[in-house]
Amino acid sequence: MTALSLEHVSHAFGALLAVNDVSLAIEPGELVCLLGPSGCGKTTVLRVAAGLEPLQQGRISMGGQLVAGDGADVAPEDRGIGLVFQDYALFPHLSVADNVAFGLRRLAGSERQARARAALELVGMADSAKVFPHTLSGGQQQRVALARALAPAPKVMLLDEPFSGLDSVLRNQVRDETLHVLKKSGAATLMVTHDPEEAMFMADRIALMQRGRIEQIGPPSELYFAPANAFVAGFFGDINCFAGVVANQEVVTPFGTLAAPGLSEGCAVEVLIRPEALRLQTLAGEASPPLGAARVLASRMLGRSSLVHLSVNGAEATPLHLHARIPGRFLPAENALVAIQLDRSQTFVFPRSDTT
């Protein structure tokens, strides 16, 4: 049975339509990330699902039970959900154990303590049960907040940018720990984030939003390798983009023709190529770049990969400035010539009007 279902949910703040006809279903044990730029409506979707914002239009069900819409309006505390916010919202005057036990007041004292202790053990914080939140690091506080949300054994977990307050090294560690804890709990999880890499790391499926609507939903690999439009293609990091025109359902590029099925003759398009789709090999003894080759403008080491700035002769007089990302160390000298082999699985063609 579906753990969380949103059907045609819309929500406005005055004249601003923040959420526009969003439908989403999450199964038990599944982790779905709501991803998108600031102001796209993702946090509003989460707050409406939690009952923190009143449902204005649509239906919300949890475990097959209607909790909002069609006259239903179940209070947040009665929806069987766990919530983790950006600021963790721990009570400073309560110990870690008492923070975790706070939502278990309906249980007998011994059972409440046992449940809190089990939740802290799950997140690796049992040894800190008696200390107060201000003595903990940001990552430890995040784990306590997660334990508090998990202690009542909710069927649905809702997380709003839970790692945004952590530095990059700690964020990587904590989100890895959180992923495994959530999977072990078996709860259905809806997590809001603006970070594409974080969403790909955490999610079974990603729902990418723009202007209150879901542009595409699916596994991370599907959104990355089969984007529905230019916005989706460009959201997952740096991307090379240049203009083209469709002729015979193809577009001519400096690297040969690319298929443009379904696009009309003469249609103005944007060609999008991921930096890792450009595979380079150094050339020697060439006075000018041959077809499909480029001149190096700069090379930079970025740790696990190298970024190479390229100048490529395009269809117009102005050369194209493109980026290539190469695994490991590849640092050709400035003005060196390189041959380019194109990975067509990471190239996309969309109508120019579809580009954001």
Secondary structure, 3 states (H helix, E strand, C coil): CCCEEEEEEEEEECCEEEEEEEEEEECCCCEEEEECCCCCCHHHHHHHHHCCCCCCEEEEEECCEEEEECCEECCHHHCCEEEECCCCCCCCCCCHHHHHHHHHCCCCHHHHHHHHHHHHHHCCCHHHCCCCHHHCCHHHHHHHHHHHHHCCCCCEEEEECCCCCCCHHHHHHHHHHHHHHHHHHCCEEEEEECCHHHHHHHCCEEEEEECCEEEEEECHHHHHHCCCCHHHHHHCCCCEEEEEEEECCEEEECCEEEECCCCCCCCEEEEEECHHHEEEEECCCCCCCCCCEEEEEEEEECCCEEEEEEEECCCCCCCEEEEEEEECCCCCCCCCEEEEEECHHHEEEEEHHHCC
